[in-house]
Amino acid sequence: MEVHNCQQVRFWTDLWHPSGRLIEVAGEIGTQKLGIERSALICADRWIFRQCRDVRMREIIHMIENHRMAEDRTANDAVLWRQNETKFCDFFSTSVTWHQLRTHRPPTAWSKVVWFTLGVPRFAMLKDACFVVNQMSLETTLFFACYYYTFTLWIEVVGNLLRKDPDPDWDNTLDHLQTGGFDQLRFILLRLVFQVTVYMIWRERNDRKHSKKPRKVHQLAKVIDKIVRNRLLSVRYWEKPRLGGLIMQCWYQAHLD
């Protein structure tokens, strides 16, 4: 908070002092020892601190009293947004805030398979999935390893996009998606159908655990096909030069008998 007329900034919980939020610096006991209510605003000209022998609290009082406020007391208090560790500004940026909040790690080899322009963000949050092996038990297996359901589903929805027979092994499938040397349209479709399939398998597993009516392979395959086509239509693929208006044609051709 950038302090001016002191009418909007909370003394304890707003970030207005360079040392940080005072409630975190002094602790909850500070409200009692300094004699300032937790809900109090700054009102910088009227600070009246309670007499205190606590050395730490006296240091905090000294720190507060020696902090210089903005000279313009006629303007309204302003909210500032963090840009980096030391810089604040008066506008909000979603991307900058996201980079401030997120944990930074080196990119993984499979990141381009999960995160891409035509992908669905809420589907991409799911890295792997498990599935009910059969309708009579709750045994689970990893993703495509279930020939009875998940692998059969994968064969049906991926069509001939892989340019080779599908593999039931998760690691082999992921490795082929990363190193297969696919053309642009095929690679987009492969990642999209892979993402949607993993998500829908996870959804089907959860539905069955909550006693919902199970869907057969061909029923779930139709749902996946519709989601893929709807995603392509939603981004108006025919208007995008890099897709050339051909990506839907590529999708249909991959599923011809």
C-alpha positions in Angstrom: 0.0 0.0 0.0 1.2 3.5 -0.9 0.2 5.8 2.0 -1.2 9.3 1.5 -4.3 10.3 3.5 -4.1 7.2 5.7 -7.8 6.5 5.4 -7.7 3.1 3.7 -4.5 1.4 5.0 -4.8 -1.0 7.9 -2.1 -0.6 10.5 -1.5 -4.3 11.2 -2.4 -6.3 8.2 -1.7 -4.2 5.1 1.8 -4.1 3.6 2.8 -0.5 4.0 6.0 -0.7 6.0 9.3 -1.9 4.4 9.7 -4.4 7.2 6.6 -6.2 6.1 3.1 -6.7 7.6 3.3 -5.5 11.2 1.1 -8.3 12.4 3.8 -10.7 11.1 6.6 -8.7 12.5 5.2 -8.2 16.0 2.9 -11.2 16.2 -0.7 -11.2 17.5 0.5 -10.2 21.0 1.7 -6.9 19.4 -1.9 -5.6 19.3 -2.1 -5.8 23.1 1.4 -4.7 23.9 1.3 -1.6 21.6 -2.3 -0.8 22.5 -3.5 -0.6 18.9 -6.6 -2.6 17.8 -6.1 -5.2 15.1 -8.6 -3.5 12.8 -7.1 0.0 13.2 -6.2 2.1 10.2 -2.9 3.9 10.0 -3.9 7.5 10.9 -0.3 8.3 11.1 -0.6 11.6 13.0 -2.4 9.9 15.9 -0.3 7.0 16.9 -0.3 6.6 20.7 1.6 3.5 21.7 1.1 1.9 25.1 4.1 2.1 27.4 6.0 -1.2 27.0 9.1 -2.7 28.6 9.5 -5.4 26.0 12.7 -4.6 24.1 11.5 -6.1 20.9 8.3 -4.1 21.0 10.2 -0.9 21.7 12.4 -1.6 18.6 9.2 -2.0 16.5 7.8 1.3 17.8 11.1 3.0 16.9 11.0 1.4 13.5 7.4 2.6 12.9 8.0 6.1 14.1 11.1 6.6 12.0 9.4 5.4 8.8 8.9 8.4 6.4 5.4 8.6 4.8 4.6 10.2 1.5 4.5 13.9 1.7 1.3 14.3 -0.3 -1.5 13.8 2.4 -4.3 14.9 0.1 -4.3 12.0 -2.3 -6.0 8.7 -1.7 -4.1 5.7 -0.5 -3.1 3.5 -3.4 -2.7 -0.2 -3.9 0.6 -1.2 -5.5 1.3 -4.6 -7.1 4.6 -6.5 -6.8 6.7 -6.8 -9.9 9.7 -8.4 -8.4 11.4 -8.7 -5.0 11.9 -4.9 -4.8 9.7 -3.2 -7.3 6.0 -2.3 -7.1 3.7 -0.5 -9.5 0.2 0.8 -9.7 -1.2 -1.7 -12.2 -2.0 -5.4 -12.0 -0.6 -8.0 -14.4 -1.9 -11.5 -14.3 1.3 -13.0 -15.9 3.6 -11.1 -13.6 1.6 -12.1 -10.6 1.6 -15.7 -11.7 5.4 -15.7 -12.0 5.7 -14.2 -8.6 3.5 -16.9 -7.0 4.6 -20.0 -8.9 7.4 -22.4 -8.0 10.1 -22.1 -10.6 11.6 -25.4 -11.8 13.5 -26.4 -15.0 11.3 -27.4 -17.9 10.6 -31.1 -18.1 11.0 -33.2 -21.3 7.3 -33.8 -21.5 6.2 -30.2 -20.9 5.4 -29.6 -24.6 3.1 -32.6 -24.7 1.0 -31.3 -21.8 1.1 -27.5 -22.4 0.4 -26.2 -25.9 -1.6 -23.5 -27.5 -4.7 -25.5 -28.5 -4.7 -27.5 -25.2 -7.3 -27.2 -22.5 -5.7 -25.9 -19.3 -8.0 -27.8 -16.9 -7.2 -31.0 -18.7 -3.5 -30.4 -18.7 -3.4 -30.3 -14.9 -3.8 -34.1 -14.9 -0.5 -35.8 -15.5 -1.6 -39.4 -15.3 -4.6 -41.4 -14.5 -5.8 -44.7 -13.2 -8.9 -46.7 -14.1 -11.2 -49.4 -12.8 -10.1 -52.7 -14.4 -13.7 -54.0 -14.5 -17.1 -53.1 -13.3 -17.1 -55.7 -10.5 -14.0 -54.5 -8.6 -12.1 -51.4 -7.6 -8.7 -52.7 -8.7 -6.9 -50.0 -10.5 -4.2 -49.9 -13.1 -2.1 -47.1 -14.7 -3.7 -45.5 -17.7 -3.4 -47.6 -20.9 -2.3 -50.8 -19.2 -5.9 -52.0 -19.0 -6.5 -53.9 -22.2 -10.2 -54.3 -21.3 -11.0 -50.6 -21.3 -8.3 -47.9 -21.4 -6.1 -49.3 -24.1 -9.0 -50.2 -26.3 -10.3 -46.7 -25.8 -6.9 -45.2 -26.7 -6.7 -47.3 -29.9 -10.1 -46.1 -31.0 -9.6 -42.4 -30.3 -6.0 -42.0 -31.5 -6.8 -43.6 -34.9 -3.7 -43.6 -37.1 -2.2 -40.4 -35.8 0.7 -42.2 -34.2 1.9 -43.7 -37.5 2.5 -47.0 -35.6 0.5 -49.4 -33.5 -0.4 -47.8 -30.1 1.5 -49.1 -27.1 -0.2 -49.9 -23.8 2.9 -48.7 -21.8 2.5 -45.1 -20.5 6.3 -44.3 -20.7 6.6 -45.7 -24.2 3.6 -43.7 -25.3 4.9 -40.5 -23.8 8.3 -41.0 -25.2 6.9 -41.5 -28.7 4.8 -38.3 -28.4 8.0 -36.4 -27.6 10.3 -38.0 -30.2 8.0 -39.2 -33.0 8.9 -36.4 -35.4 5.3 -35.6 -36.3 4.2 -32.9 -38.7 2.6 -29.8 -37.1 -1.1 -30.7 -37.5 -0.6 -34.3 -36.4 1.4 -33.3 -33.4 -1.3 -30.8 -32.3 -4.0 -33.4 -32.7 -2.0 -36.1 -30.9 -1.4 -33.9 -27.9 -5.0 -32.8 -27.7 -6.5 -36.3 -28.0 -3.9 -37.6 -25.5 -4.8 -34.8 -23.0 -8.6 -35.3 -23.4 -8.3 -39.1 -23.1 -6.4 -39.0 -19.9 -8.8 -36.5 -18.4 -11.9 -38.5 -19.4 -10.4 -41.8 -18.1 -9.9 -40.0 -14.8 -13.5 -38.7 -14.9 -14.9 -42.1 -15.7 -13.0 -43.7 -12.8 -14.3 -41.1 -10.4 -17.9 -41.5 -11.7 -17.7 -45.3 -11.2 -16.3 -44.8 -7.7 -19.4 -42.6 -6.9 -21.8 -45.3 -8.3 -22.6 -43.5 -11.5 -23.6 -45.6 -14.5 -20.4 -46.7 -16.3 -20.0 -45.8 -20.0 -18.8 -48.4 -22.6 -15.7 -47.8 -24.6 -17.5 -46.6 -27.7 -19.6 -44.2 -25.6 -16.6 -42.6 -24.0 -14.8 -42.5 -27.4 -17.7 -40.5 -28.8 -17.4 -38.0 -26.0 -13.7 -37.6 -26.5 -14.2 -37.1 -30.3 -16.8 -34.4 -29.6 -14.5 -32.6 -27.1 -11.6 -32.6 -29.6 -13.8 -31.3 -32.4 -15.5 -28.6 -30.2 -12.0 -27.5 -29.1 -10.9 -27.0 -32.7 -14.1 -25.2 -33.5 -13.8 -22.9 -30.5 -10.5 -21.6 -31.6 -11.8 -21.0 -35.1 -9.0 -23.1 -36.6 -9.9 -22.1 -40.2 -8.8 -18.5 -39.5 -5.3 -19.5 -38.2 -2.6 -19.5 -40.9 -0.5 -22.1 -39.0 -3.4 -24.5 -39.1 -4.2 -23.9 -42.7 -7.8 -24.8 -42.2 -6.8 -28.5 -42.6 -6.6 -29.7 -39.0 -10.2 -30.9 -38.9 -9.7 -32.8 -42.1 -6.6 -34.4 -40.6 -8.6 -35.4 -37.6 -11.3 -37.1 -39.8 -8.8 -38.8 -42.0 -7.0 -40.3 -39.0 -10.2 -42.2 -38.1 -11.2 -43.6 -41.4 -11.6 -47.4 -41.5 
